[in-house]
């Protein structure tokens, strides 16, 4: 007998939906949701396909996810072709198996089972699906959220199917994420000959004391929910490639992952004060890709913990570590946001895979969460 969750996951994996190309994945999901009475609203922006699907009225539990995947790398290094799903020794292989087509399959099958058992459920069940989470993420969830907020759309709870688990499904639940902000810093100097340094101004030399101070700063000590804010230099570049030319410009890019102890404005002010103290001639541009958010214990967190305890007999750890997710946009709606998904050990790697039984387990957990919040 074919497992409905695995069958749907394999259908999605077969679609080479390299971000932001949906490659027909959403057509499959929409057809399944329409069949059980969901109202489907396409909300496409630019090159990105999105949809908002709803069923019922009242308090709203939304499931959020993305159909796009990252590039496969060299396909010859895969055990099986990345877009030809394969079951081997209980593992489902294929790009997107864990991040996050497996979760999408679990969500939809859970909704089908929930609606069959509760055709007149009390609250509203919703899906927010995008095809651009892995790439630029500019025309995806953020645009849908902006449109929903503009018309005062309700969202009380949101479960994001990102692969949050580390060794067992549900061992880690993300109830928040750190903010992410990138600085693009250009230090201006004067190019010249290395033999005549008095006729030049080396921006590398000028910047070194400031950069050394920057990396040594303790920004905060974190709090009960967040680790300390971290700053990492990601890229640095100067020079013409010649060993006898003093560079005229130094480019430095650094990223902050910050907690709720800080605001982006505070970080910007402190960085500017440091650069000014060192009397640098610079241009600085900031890109804020997400603000920190936190969902404390409440109806959603409790429902997720209950579902994990019921099916896995473990109590999940609530964490806010890791990268960003589309949850940062959804939190702007005032919704409680939690991430619960499969084990993340193989995401974005060659031979991405997920335990087949884990996807079936997730579907049961998702259905129990639906029953608790909108049943």
VOGU-3710 file (C-alpha; in Angstrom, 3 decimals, decimal comma):
1> xxxxxxxxxx> 0,000/0,000/0,000  1,386/3,411/-0,998  1,827/5,844/1,877  0,007/9,095/1,013  2,683/11,283/2,621  5,574/9,600/0,809  3,650/9,531/-2,468  3,038/13,298/-2,332  6,611/14,023/-1,218  7,930/12,083/-4,193
11> xxxxxxxxxx> 5,617/13,910/-6,593  7,038/17,223/-5,331  10,679/16,088/-5,391  10,311/15,088/-9,054  9,713/18,756/-9,889  13,093/20,552/-10,339  11,923/23,684/-8,537  15,197/25,561/-8,286  14,444/28,865/-6,561  12,373/30,803/-7,556
21> xxxxxxxxxx> 10,996/28,355/-10,141  8,040/26,434/-8,739  8,112/23,885/-11,586  4,487/22,898/-11,033  4,704/21,991/-7,320  2,024/24,443/-6,268  -0,394/23,088/-8,884  -0,189/19,735/-7,112  -0,744/21,258/-3,666  -3,576/23,510/-4,831
31> xxxxxxxxxx> -5,425/20,599/-6,423  -5,229/18,606/-3,188  -6,406/21,528/-1,046  -9,227/22,487/-3,432  -10,508/18,935/-3,259  -11,116/19,291/0,490  -12,828/22,661/0,307  -10,053/25,230/0,579  -10,483/28,606/-1,076  -7,312/29,280/-3,081
41> xxxxxxxxxx> -5,977/32,772/-3,725  -2,902/33,024/-5,972  -0,691/35,913/-4,814  2,109/36,001/-7,364  4,725/38,753/-7,443  7,385/39,106/-10,121  9,002/35,749/-10,815  7,613/34,158/-7,655  4,490/32,023/-7,278  2,659/32,213/-3,956
51> xxxxxxxxxx> -0,762/31,189/-2,752  -2,943/31,739/0,311  -5,474/28,984/0,974  -8,173/29,078/3,652  -10,940/26,834/4,953  -13,441/27,794/7,633  -13,831/30,891/9,782  -12,530/32,205/13,087  -9,191/31,770/14,826  -6,653/30,982/12,137
61> xxxxxxxxxx> -3,919/28,362/12,150  -1,706/28,738/9,083  0,878/26,300/7,805  3,719/28,009/5,942  6,317/26,574/3,612  8,201/26,845/0,345  8,308/24,734/-2,783  11,678/26,019/-4,023  14,971/24,243/-3,401  18,661/25,114/-3,566
71> xxxxxxxxxx> 20,902/23,920/-6,438  21,907/20,267/-6,356  25,655/20,615/-6,850  27,292/17,982/-9,069  24,473/15,499/-9,752  26,976/12,713/-10,438  27,937/12,773/-6,767  24,402/11,822/-5,709  23,535/8,209/-4,901  20,505/8,656/-7,151
81> xxxxxxxxxx> 19,629/11,627/-9,400  18,549/14,529/-7,159  15,156/14,990/-8,793  14,369/11,269/-8,991  13,160/10,442/-5,475  14,362/7,098/-4,189  13,635/5,030/-1,085  16,730/3,248/0,215  16,938/1,544/3,605  14,008/3,553/4,932
91> xxxxxxxxxx> 15,398/6,896/3,757  13,799/9,102/1,113  16,501/10,714/-1,052  16,082/13,758/-3,283  16,608/17,502/-3,319  13,998/19,000/-1,041  13,255/15,785/0,854  14,075/17,526/4,147  13,962/21,194/3,093  11,071/21,259/2,713
101> xxxxxxxxxx> 8,974/19,205/0,320  8,683/16,447/2,883  7,111/18,891/5,340  4,722/20,191/2,682  3,540/16,655/1,975  3,043/16,032/5,697  1,082/19,286/6,069  -1,300/18,623/3,188  -1,974/14,990/4,103  -2,530/16,083/7,728
111> xxxxxxxxxx> -5,060/18,655/6,499  -6,845/16,015/4,392  -7,154/13,697/7,376  -8,184/16,520/9,706  -10,935/17,768/7,366  -12,214/14,239/6,807  -12,551/13,802/10,569  -13,698/17,381/11,258  -15,611/18,667/8,209  -17,204/21,426/10,286
121> xxxxxxxxxx> -14,140/22,429/12,304  -14,532/25,519/14,492  -11,529/27,667/13,469  -9,929/28,530/10,151  -7,160/26,450/8,605  -4,798/28,169/6,152  -1,740/27,586/3,988  0,815/30,222/2,948  3,113/28,750/0,309  5,871/30,470/-1,683
131> xxxxxxxxxx> 8,398/29,510/-4,365  11,114/31,902/-3,162  12,470/31,262/0,298  15,907/29,913/-0,586  17,054/32,733/-2,890  16,306/36,456/-2,690  13,020/36,057/-0,751  11,854/39,478/-1,949  8,694/38,429/-3,835  7,655/35,572/-1,600
141> xxxxxxxxxx> 6,237/35,387/1,900  7,153/38,980/2,726  4,964/40,287/-0,118  2,091/37,985/0,776  2,252/39,109/4,397  2,251/42,766/3,333  -0,850/42,177/1,193  -2,627/40,253/3,956  -1,821/42,929/6,536  -3,057/45,672/4,199
151> xxxxxxxxxx> -6,518/44,122/4,257  -6,403/43,241/7,980  -6,287/39,507/7,377  -6,306/37,447/10,553  -3,578/34,985/11,510  -3,412/33,771/15,092  -1,025/30,846/14,820  1,508/29,827/12,201  3,467/26,609/11,989  6,457/26,750/9,623
161> xxxxxxxxxx> 7,657/23,390/8,343  11,370/24,198/8,245  13,619/21,290/9,272  14,084/22,195/12,926  14,980/18,798/14,362  18,541/17,585/14,939  18,495/13,868/15,775  14,812/12,997/16,274  11,659/14,619/14,957  10,550/17,186/17,486
171> xxxxxxxxxx> 13,687/17,229/19,631  14,132/20,908/18,697  11,313/23,376/18,086  12,126/26,910/16,980  9,950/29,417/18,808  11,850/32,431/17,508  14,789/33,524/15,401  17,572/36,038/15,708  17,576/39,152/13,574  19,966/39,321/10,627
181> xxxxxxxxxx> 21,630/42,474/9,342  24,541/42,918/6,923  26,911/45,866/6,673  28,635/46,736/3,401  31,553/48,955/4,350  33,878/50,736/1,953  36,979/52,389/3,395  38,327/55,065/1,060  42,060/55,716/0,687  44,438/56,918/-1,987
191> xxxxxxxxxx> 46,024/54,470/-4,406  49,756/54,702/-4,955  53,130/52,978/-5,366  54,259/50,802/-2,460  57,700/52,446/-2,640  56,159/55,884/-2,059  53,702/55,373/0,798  53,843/59,046/1,728  52,068/59,790/-1,565  49,241/57,333/-0,851
201> xxxxxxxxxx> 46,800/56,484/1,915  46,430/52,758/2,555  42,814/51,995/3,629  43,803/48,517/4,827  46,270/49,944/7,332  43,806/52,588/8,447  40,978/50,089/8,909  42,844/47,400/10,835  42,578/48,981/14,323  38,854/49,648/13,800
211> xxxxxxxxxx> 38,167/46,130/12,533  40,155/44,631/15,394  38,040/46,587/17,859  34,845/45,660/16,019  35,445/41,914/16,277  36,330/42,130/19,975  33,087/43,803/21,069  30,683/41,895/23,305  27,384/43,209/21,974  25,183/41,628/24,618
221> xxxxxxxxxx> 24,946/38,491/26,734  21,735/37,187/25,211  18,793/36,272/27,421  16,633/33,345/28,424  15,601/32,683/24,834  18,464/34,040/22,709  22,212/33,413/22,576  24,482/36,486/22,598  24,507/38,619/19,476  27,272/37,584/17,093
231> xxxxxxxxxx> 29,155/39,574/14,456  31,165/37,871/11,733  33,215/39,325/8,892  32,076/37,449/5,794  34,013/39,114/2,962  37,005/41,416/2,701  38,695/42,656/-0,445  41,318/45,196/-1,489  44,122/45,624/-3,995  44,631/45,442/-7,724
241> xxxxxxxxxx> 46,351/42,073/-7,765  49,752/43,711/-8,109  52,340/43,538/-5,335  53,568/47,079/-5,908  50,290/48,999/-5,695  48,814/50,398/-2,498  45,039/49,906/-2,784  42,734/52,876/-2,879  39,673/51,086/-1,512  38,952/48,382/1,058
251> xxxxxxxxxx> 35,630/46,532/0,998  34,457/44,729/4,133  31,157/42,907/4,576  30,034/41,748/7,996  26,841/40,249/9,361  25,086/40,524/12,712  22,801/37,842/14,119  21,194/39,759/16,934  18,919/39,025/19,844  16,011/40,938/21,279
261> xxxxxxxxxx> 18,514/42,620/23,625  19,451/44,933/20,737  17,727/46,807/17,941  19,127/47,296/14,467  19,250/51,047/15,166  21,444/50,501/18,240  23,881/48,339/16,293  24,092/50,880/13,482  24,789/53,702/15,920  27,554/51,785/17,696
271> xxxxxxxxxx> 29,270/50,803/14,441  29,133/54,361/13,141  30,568/55,718/16,406  33,445/53,248/16,215  34,298/54,117/12,615  34,133/57,828/13,369  36,348/57,400/16,413  39,035/55,932/14,160  38,617/58,865/11,756  38,001/56,701/8,727
281> xxxxxxxxxx> 36,795/57,988/5,385  34,041/55,495/4,606  30,733/54,660/2,991  28,454/52,304/4,894  25,271/50,642/3,670  23,067/48,335/5,694  20,722/45,534/4,650  18,299/44,324/7,324  16,979/40,940/6,213  15,013/40,173/9,357
291> xxxxxxxxxx> 14,151/41,358/12,835  14,329/39,025/15,830  11,039/37,493/16,914  9,942/35,299/19,778  6,841/33,254/20,534  6,713/32,594/24,294  4,750/29,759/25,890  1,131/29,986/24,849  -1,500/28,158/22,827  0,694/27,329/19,815
301> xxxxxxxxxx> 3,857/26,365/21,681  1,797/24,245/24,070  -0,009/22,510/21,194  3,292/21,721/19,458  4,861/20,387/22,661  1,751/18,265/23,276  1,897/16,775/19,774  5,598/15,946/20,042  5,190/14,405/23,489  2,185/12,378/22,318
311> xxxxxxxxxx> 3,894/10,812/19,300  7,606/10,873/20,138  7,444/10,691/23,928  10,067/13,418/24,209  9,787/17,023/25,332  11,217/19,384/22,694  13,785/22,039/23,481  12,655/25,536/22,537  15,457/27,270/20,640  16,026/30,397/18,560
321> xxxxxxxxxx> 19,394/29,443/17,053  20,210/28,886/13,392  19,594/31,034/10,360  16,538/33,010/9,397  13,273/31,704/8,017  10,078/33,144/6,586  8,761/33,104/10,125  10,391/36,522/10,532  7,885/37,983/8,067  4,859/36,140/9,399
331> xxxxxxxxxx> 5,586/37,292/12,958  4,897/40,845/11,776  1,199/39,908/11,570  1,166/39,422/15,327  0,819/35,672/14,953  2,387/33,132/17,269  5,034/31,427/15,091  6,722/28,077/15,660  8,908/25,940/13,403  8,579/22,174/13,518
341> xxxxxxxxxx> 9,979/19,956/10,803  12,202/16,973/10,019  15,833/16,344/10,928  18,107/18,914/9,287  21,370/16,936/9,081  21,371/16,673/5,263  19,740/19,933/4,157  21,442/21,748/1,258  23,899/18,827/0,968  24,644/16,219/-1,668
351> xxxxxxxxxx> 22,331/13,222/-1,076  19,749/15,193/0,906  17,469/12,692/2,606  14,917/12,186/5,339  13,713/9,170/7,268  10,531/8,102/5,490  8,833/7,242/8,763  9,632/10,740/10,060  7,402/12,330/7,426  4,522/10,077/8,456
361> xxxxxxxxxx> 5,207/10,999/12,088  5,187/14,699/11,204  1,813/14,348/9,480  0,364/12,880/12,679  1,892/15,692/14,765  0,566/18,356/12,392  -2,915/16,834/12,496  -2,920/16,791/16,305  -1,910/20,479/16,332  -4,840/21,243/14,012
371> xxxxx> -7,199/19,353/16,306  -6,051/21,321/19,349  -6,212/24,796/17,808  -8,995/24,781/15,196  -10,826/21,529/15,843
//
